[in-house]
């Protein structure tokens, strides 16, 4: 076979691939051109208040501001955390410290969802046009609109690109931020510490004799975020996310990411 006949389809394939990559790049830059979003902004868009609470608990425990016990309780560390905390994390830490023995993660998740900082976070996203204002007819008032979904897609792509970079010297702050973005976007299964992940995914013990709740089938089920938020359950533990990314703790909080 003539060498030209071999090269023609190869060159054509390369050209098509390059054109597709350029089109994808142009589309992704147009998709979201708003201000920089924090992990807490993205957590609200990806999983509502439960995901935001999970992100705050992960930040506090990994930042040594709170200590995780194996029974699923968090206690506040006496020494004040170094560096500034997001308002949601500050109020979550205050909830932990309000009790001498700390607070279980399942209760903390519910309580954090009702804090003023959580309401202010949702208001910020409405002001940015990423979630619709009240009265728009959505069952879940924190569900992202099209612009919010574009922002999520943009940050998920960026997160994948940053994680795929070859190993290089990075300061610990950058690594911690990258990890927190992963938790915000995809849930607690992104935590590298399996023991901590199991603690933060701990479920509230059922009363003696209570029947376990029926589990939804993971494949093909589309449980709304509003029902998860209303019940106080976390979109980062034990359920498939409605955000298109890996949901829950990977089918078990102790499993690998």
Number of C-alpha atoms within 10 A of each C-alpha: 5 6 7 9 9 10 11 10 11 12 11 11 12 11 12 12 12 12 12 12 12 12 11 12 12 11 11 16 10 12 18 18 12 12 8 10 12 13 23 28 21 28 29 25 27 31 30 27 33 31 30 33 30 30 27 29 28 24 21 23 19 17 15 16 21 25 19 24 15 13 13 18 21 25 22 25 17 9 9 10 14 9 6 8 16 14 17 24 25 16 19 24 25 13 18 25 18 13 11 9 12 21 19 21 24 21 14 22 25 19 16 27 22 11 16 13 18 23 13 13 19 24 16 14 21 19 12 14 16 24 26 24 16 12 8 9 9 14 13 18 18 26 24 25 16 14 18 23 20 18 24 26 19 17 20 18 12 12 16 11 10 11 13 9 8 7 7 6 6 8 8 9 9 10 12 14 14 16 20 25 23 24 26 29 33 26 31 34 29 24 22 12 12 17 15 22 23 22 20 30 24 19 18 12 8 10 8 6 6 8 8 8 7 6 8 12 11 14 7 8 12 13 15 13 24 18 12 18 21 13 10 19 22 28 30 33 27 23 24 24 24 17 19 12 15 20 24 22 26 20 17 16 25 17 12 15 15
